[in-house]
Every structure is written in structure tokens, then in C-alpha cells.
Amino acid sequence: MAEVTYSTVIAEDEDLIRSGLVRKIEQSRQSFAVVGEATHGAEALELVRRMQPQLLITDIRMPVMDGLKLIEEVYKYFPRTAVMIASGYADFEYARQAMKFNVKHYLLKPVKPLELAEVLNDIRAQLSKESIVEANDIERTVQRVQDYLREHFHEDISLEQLAKQFNFSSAYLSKIFFKHTGEAPSKYIATLRINEAKRLLKHRRDLPVKAVGELVGYGDPFYFSRIFKQATGMTPREYQK
């Protein structure tokens, strides 16, 4: 199994310090890869927007936008991005303020390789745990969607309506549903409908085919017959006999 690499953005206005930090991260062998470097907070924020890194390492005192403002923006809009401060003694009080924005890691400059490795190891454990929690959350969501569809498949449900029900975009819902079930939501609904139609055709022979179609969510009897034949190889009437 390939080792996970965590993308990292560094915000530091002094070129030598920034390049030294990049080198130390690469040498630490802690699975962090620097994907972007910024010389001030505004540039770093744009990199975070564009690259969605898993870790941001930032100084406090920088031009255009300082590190505290950057940390606040990342906290508000990119909650999955972990943040580490690398700054001087004089900025320690600022670093304390950053704690309210969920910053747990602070290193003094010049950053010592051993201390950096320890902090990166801690952040890696945190990110790994969050990935597992997120995967479990998605799996539970898909199960909830399946539960909902098992109860409502006979209704006129579009993918857009289903996504709205669970506060997702239709594209995202389709993606996670397919990933965890191996089929699209529309295919799952169709299977539920056809199986219920089979049950009704077998056990409720008093029901006309048109009524069976309506009961399972197909208002158009011709469409119901076509879909049923595609799934079973016979028309509803042939199946009923």
C-alpha cells in the first residue's frame, strides 16, 4: 500500500528561512510535501484556496496580510487544513491568540529539525485520524440515503431532490453513493422498484399492470413495461402469468 503524502503550503516572507524550512521538511521524511510557497498572507490564502493543502505552516509577521489574519481565514473557510506556526520569541503572545482558531502547534525560529519532526509526526497522526472519521461519516451518509430510498422509492424522486434532502450537490451525492455501493442512486431506485413490482405481480394478481406501475413509482404504464422488460426479459403481463 502506497504511503500517504500530505500537501503543505508555507507562508514566510524571508527567502532564506522559507527555503530552509522547505529543506528541513523534505529531510524529515514525515510524508509532507511542500506544494506551494508564499511571501505574505494574502498569497498564502490564495494558494490554500487553489490547492486545498492538508497543512499550512505560517509566520506571524508578514506584509500585506499577517499570519493571524491568514490563520483566521483558514479557520473559517478551510476547517480541514491543519495549521502550524513557525515564528520568533517576540511573537509568542500572537501565537497564543491563534489558539482560538484551533492552532495546536507552534515552533520557534530557527526551527530545529528534531522539533519539526516531532510536530509533523503529531500532525500526521491527527490528519490520518480525521481521514478515517471522514470516511466513516460518508459511509453512514450513504447508508442513510439507502434507508431513505427503501422507504420512498415509490415516490417521484429526482437526483436533485434526493441531494437536496441530504444537503449535498447532486454530483457529490452520486460520487459517494457510487463509491460505496458500486452503482448510481438511479440504478438503486430502479432495482427497488422492479423488485417490488415483481412481488406485487406475483402476490396481487387482482391488480392491473398499470396500477402496479403506479404503486412502484412509474406513472407511465408504457415506460414501466419497457423498464420491467429490460430488467427481467419479459413484460409485466408475461411475468404475472
N, C-alpha and C positions, 0 to 999 in steps of 0.2 A: 504494500500500500504506500503510495507516494506521500511524502511528508508535506503537511500544510504550510504554506508560506503566507505570512501576514503583511499586507501592504502598509507602508509607512510614509507619512509626509513630515518633513522637518521645516520648521519656521525659525530662522536665526539670521539676523542682519549682518553678522560678522562672518565674512567668507571663510577665514581660516578655521574658526570654531565650528562652522557648519560642515566643512569638508572633513574635519577631524572627527566629528560626530558620526558622519556617514561611514567613515572608515572603521570606527570602533563598533558600529552596529554590524557591519559586514564581518568583522573579525570575531564577534561574539558567538557566531554560529547558533543563534537563538531563533532561527526561522523567520526573521523580519527582513523584508526587502524594501529599500527606500525607492519609492516610485515618483516622488516629487520633492523639490526644494524651493523654499520661498524666502525672500529677504524682508518681508513685512507681513503683518497680519492679514491685510486685505488680499494679498497674493495667495497666502496660505488658505484662506477661506474659499477662494475660487478653485484652488487645487482640490480641496475637500469636496466641494460641490461636484467637480468633474470626475474625480477618481474614487470617491467614496472609500477612503482608506480605513483600515481597521485600527490604526494607531496614528495619533498626531503628537509629535514632540515639539514643544514650543518654548521660546524665550519669553520673558515678560516685557522687557523694554525694547520696543521696535518702532520704527517710523510708520506713518500712515494709519495703521491700526495696531494698538498694543496687544500683548498676549492675553490680558484679562478679557478684553472685548472679544477677541478671537475665541477664547475658551467659552465665553457666554453664548456666542452664536452657534458654536458647535454643539454645546449642551442643549440648546433649544431645538435645533433643526436636524442634528445628526446624532441621535442618542446612542447609536450602535458603535460610534467611534470612540475608542479609549483615548485618554489624554495624559501625557506626561510632561511635566515642566522641567526644563534644564536651565537654571538661572543662577545669578550670583547671590552672595550673602545679603547684599543691600535690598534684594527683592523678596526676602523671606516673608515679610508681612503681606505682600501682594499674593504670594503663594497660599498663604492661609485663607485669604479671601476666595481663592479659586476652589477651595474645598466645598463651598456651597453649590458649585457646578459639577460635583461628583468627580473631582480630580483627586486621585488617591496616591499618585506617585510624583515625587519631587526630588530632583538631583541637583547638587551644587556644581557649578563650573569652577575649575575644569573638571569635566566628568571623568571619573576613574573607571577603567574597563571592567573591574570586578563588580563595582556597584551597579554599573549599567547592566551587566549580565544578570545580576540578581533581580533587578527591577523588570527587565524584559522577560525573564522566566516567570515572574509573578503575573505579568500582563498576559503572557501566552496562556497560562492556566485559566485566567479569567475569560479570555476570548474563546477558548476551547469549551469551557463550561457553558457560556452563553450560546454557542453554536448548537450544542446538544439540546438546551432548553428550547431554542427557536424551532429546531426540527420536531421536537415533541409537540410544541404548540401547533405547528402546521398539521401534523398528523391528527391531532384532536379536532382541529377545524374541519378537516376532510371528513372525519367520522360524523361530525355534527351535520355537515351538508348531506351526507348519505342518509342519516336518520331523518332529516327534513324531507328529502325526496321520497323516501319509503312511505311517508305519510301523505304527501301532496302530489305524487306523480300523476294522479288522475285529473289534476287541475291544469289549466293552460299556463305553463311555466316557460318563460324565455330565459336564456342565459343571463341577459341583462337584469331581469327581475331577481333571479337567484343570487347574482353577485351583489345586488343592492341589499338584499335580505341579510347578507353577512358583511356588509360594508367593505367590499373589495371591488376592484375593477374586474370586468368580465375576463380580460386577458390573464390577470393574476390568478383568478379562481380556476380557470381552465388549466393553467400551468401546474398548480399544486395538486389539483384533482387528478390530472393525468399522471403526474409523478408518483402519487401514492396508490393509484388504483390500476394504472395501465390503460385507462380508457377515458374518453371525454365525458363530461356530465350528460350531454345529449344522448350518448350511447347507453349510459347507465339508466337514464329515464326510459328510453325505448325498451330496454330489456325488462325493466319492471312492468311496463305497460303490456308487453307481449305475454309475459308470464301470467299476469292477472287475466288477460283476455283468454288465454288457454284454460285457465281454471273456470272462468265463467262459461265458456263454450262447452266444457265438459260436464259441469255440475248444474248449470242453469239453462237447460235446453229449451225452456219456455221463452227465453229472451231472444228477440230478433238480433241479427248480426249488427244492425245499426245501433241498437241500444247498448250492446256490448262495447262497441267502439266508443260511444259517448261516455260510458262508465269508466273507461280507462284513459280518457283524455283526448280521443280522436273524434272531433265533431263531424268531420267529413268522412262518410262511410267508404267512399272510393279510395281515399288516401289510406284509411285504416286497412282495407283489404290489400292494398299494394304493399304496405309496410309489413303486414302479417305474412304475406306470401314470401316476401324477401327473407324474413326471419325463419320461416318454418317449411317453405317449399310447397305450401298448399294454401288455398283461400280459407277464410274463417268458416265458410259454409261446409267446405270439404272436411275441415278439421272437426267440425261439430258432428258430422255424420260418422 
